[in-house]
Amino acid sequence: MKKFSILCMSLLLIALTLSPSDTRAIMLTSDTTNPLKPWTITFSHPVADKSAVSSNVYIETTSGAKHPSTLSISDDSERITVQPDKRYEIGTEYRIVVSKRIESKNDKMLQEDSEMIFTYSGTHITAITAPLNPLVTNVKVKTSKLVSTATISLNEGAEQDMLHPAIHTFSKGMRGLAIGDRLTIRVYDRNSSLLEEQFYEIRK
C-alpha cells in the first residue's frame, strides 16, 4: 500500500494525497459520523485516463463487498471525489481503494494499490451488534448518555421497545431472524424526542 497523507478540509470532507514518487507503504484509518460522507483523493499529477477512474477508485467493505458510490473528477484531473450512494452502516468497516493501475499524464503510476480504512459511528447510536443465532438473536445497541429509550423494528415493521440492561446499552432478543433482514433502531431522549435513526442488516 502507498502512503496517504490526510488533510482535513471540512467536517464532511477529507483529502487523501497520493504521490507516485512515495514508495513507503502504510495504512491509515479514519472515523466519521456522517452516514453519507464523501471522500476526495488528490493526486500529485493529473490522471491520464478519466474513463479508467470508475473501476480503479471505489469504496468497499473490508470483506470485499463493493459499496455503491458515484465518482467525480475535477477539471484539472488531480482530484477525485467518491460520493456514497447509500448510507454507511454501523458495525461495518470500510476502505477506500485506489488501484495502482491509475496512471498520470507524465506516465507515472502508483507502485502499489492504496487504501484507507474508515468506520462509521452514529452520534447517539455508537454501535450495533447482532450475531445471528438460529433460536434467538440478541441485538445489542450502544448509545450516548443522552439516550433514554430505544426501539427496534424488523423490515420496516412495528417498533418494539428495547430493554435497558446496562448504562448506555439497550438490547432485544429477536426470534427467527435471517441473513438479509433489516433492523431499524431509533433512540429517544427523556422527552421522547427522536435523537437518531440507524439501520443494520443481519449478516452471518
C-alpha positions in Angstrom: 0.0 0.0 0.0 1.1 3.5 -0.8 1.3 6.3 1.7 -1.7 8.6 2.2 -1.3 11.9 3.8 -4.7 13.1 5.2 -5.6 16.8 5.1 -8.8 17.7 6.9 -10.7 20.1 4.6 -14.0 20.3 6.4 -16.2 18.2 8.7 -17.6 16.4 5.7 -14.5 16.0 3.5 -11.1 14.6 3.9 -8.5 14.8 1.1 -6.1 11.9 0.5 -2.9 12.9 -1.2 -1.1 10.3 -3.3 2.3 10.7 -4.8 3.8 8.3 -7.3 7.2 9.1 -6.1 6.5 8.0 -2.5 7.4 4.3 -2.0 6.7 3.9 1.7 3.7 1.7 2.4 1.5 2.4 5.4 -2.2 2.1 6.1 -4.1 4.9 7.8 -7.6 4.8 9.5 -10.2 7.4 9.9 -13.7 7.7 11.5 -16.8 9.6 10.5 -20.2 10.4 12.0 -21.6 11.4 8.6 -23.5 8.4 7.1 -23.1 9.8 3.5 -19.6 11.3 3.9 -17.8 11.9 0.6 -14.0 11.4 0.2 -11.6 13.3 -2.0 -8.4 11.8 -3.3 -5.8 14.4 -4.5 -3.0 13.2 -6.9 0.3 15.0 -7.2 -0.1 14.8 -11.1 -3.2 14.8 -13.3 -4.8 11.5 -14.1 -4.2 10.4 -17.7 -7.3 8.4 -18.4 -10.5 9.7 -16.8 -12.5 6.7 -18.1 -10.3 4.3 -16.1 -11.1 6.0 -12.8 -14.5 4.4 -12.2 -13.1 0.9 -11.9 -10.0 1.8 -10.1 -11.2 4.1 -7.2 -14.0 2.7 -5.0 -15.4 2.1 -1.6 -15.8 -1.5 -0.3 -16.2 -3.3 3.0 -13.1 -4.9 4.4 -14.8 -8.2 3.5 -14.6 -7.2 -0.2 -18.3 -6.2 -0.9 -18.5 -3.0 -3.0 -20.4 -0.1 -1.5 -22.4 1.8 -4.2 -20.8 5.2 -4.9 -20.5 7.8 -7.6 -17.2 9.3 -8.7 -16.5 12.8 -10.0 -13.2 14.2 -11.2 -12.0 17.8 -11.2 -11.4 19.8 -14.3 -7.6 19.6 -13.7 -7.8 15.8 -13.3 -6.0 16.0 -10.0 -8.9 15.3 -7.6 -11.4 12.5 -7.5 -14.4 12.7 -5.1 -16.1 9.5 -4.1 -19.7 10.0 -3.0 -21.5 7.1 -1.4 -24.9 6.3 -3.0 -26.3 4.8 0.2 -25.7 5.3 3.9 -22.7 3.6 5.6 -23.8 1.0 8.1 -22.8 1.0 11.8 -20.8 -2.2 12.6 -19.2 -2.3 9.2 -15.6 -1.4 8.4 -15.0 0.2 5.0 -12.0 1.1 2.9 -11.3 3.5 0.1 -9.2 1.7 -2.5 -7.1 3.4 -5.2 -5.7 0.9 -7.7 -2.1 1.1 -8.8 -3.4 0.9 -12.4 -4.2 4.6 -12.4 -1.6 6.4 -14.5 -0.7 10.1 -14.5 -0.3 12.2 -17.6 3.5 12.1 -17.2 3.3 8.3 -17.4 3.9 7.6 -13.7 1.9 5.0 -11.8 1.4 4.2 -8.2 3.7 1.3 -7.2 1.0 -0.4 -5.1 -2.7 -0.4 -4.5 -3.5 2.2 -1.8 -6.2 2.1 0.8 -7.6 3.9 3.8 -9.8 2.1 6.3 -12.6 4.0 8.0 -15.5 3.3 10.3 -18.9 5.0 10.7 -20.4 5.7 14.1 -23.6 7.5 14.8 -23.8 10.5 17.1 -26.2 8.8 19.6 -26.1 5.2 18.3 -22.4 4.3 18.5 -22.5 0.6 17.9 -24.9 -2.2 16.9 -24.2 -5.9 17.2 -26.5 -8.8 16.3 -24.6 -12.1 16.0 -27.1 -14.4 14.1 -28.5 -17.3 16.2 -30.9 -19.9 14.9 -33.0 -19.6 18.0 -32.8 -16.1 19.4 -30.5 -13.3 18.1 -29.5 -10.8 20.8 -29.4 -7.3 19.3 -27.3 -5.0 21.4 -27.1 -1.2 20.9 -24.5 1.1 22.4 -25.7 4.7 22.8 -24.7 8.2 24.1 -25.6 9.3 27.5 -28.5 11.4 26.2 -30.5 8.4 25.2 -33.4 7.5 27.5 -35.2 4.8 25.4 -34.7 2.8 22.3 -36.9 0.9 19.9 -36.3 -1.7 17.2 -38.3 -2.8 14.2 -37.8 -5.6 11.7 -38.0 -5.0 7.9 -39.9 -1.7 8.5 -42.5 -3.3 10.8 -43.9 -2.1 14.1 -41.5 -0.6 16.7 -40.7 -2.7 19.7 -39.2 -1.3 22.9 -35.7 -2.5 23.7 -34.6 -3.4 27.2 -32.0 -1.2 29.1 -29.8 -3.8 30.9 -26.8 -1.6 31.4 -25.7 2.0 31.2 -25.6 3.3 27.6 -26.7 -0.2 26.4 -30.0 -1.5 25.0 -30.9 -5.0 23.9 -33.6 -7.1 22.4 -33.9 -10.8 21.7 -35.3 -11.4 18.2 -36.6 -14.8 17.1 -36.5 -16.0 13.5 -34.0 -13.5 12.1 -32.4 -14.4 8.8 -29.5 -13.1 6.8 -30.5 -10.0 4.9 -33.2 -8.9 7.4 -33.1 -5.2 8.0 -33.3 -3.7 11.5 -34.3 -0.1 12.2 -33.0 1.3 15.6 -34.5 4.5 16.9 -33.3 6.2 20.1 -35.2 8.9 22.1 -34.3 11.4 24.8 -36.1 11.8 28.1 -38.8 13.9 26.4 -39.5 11.2 23.9 -37.9 13.2 21.1 -36.2 11.2 18.4 -32.4 11.7 18.6 -31.3 9.3 15.8 -32.3 6.5 13.5 -29.9 3.9 12.2 -30.2 0.7 10.1 -28.5 -2.6 10.4 -28.5 -5.6 8.1 -28.3 -9.1 9.5 -25.2 -10.9 8.4 -23.5 -14.2 9.1 
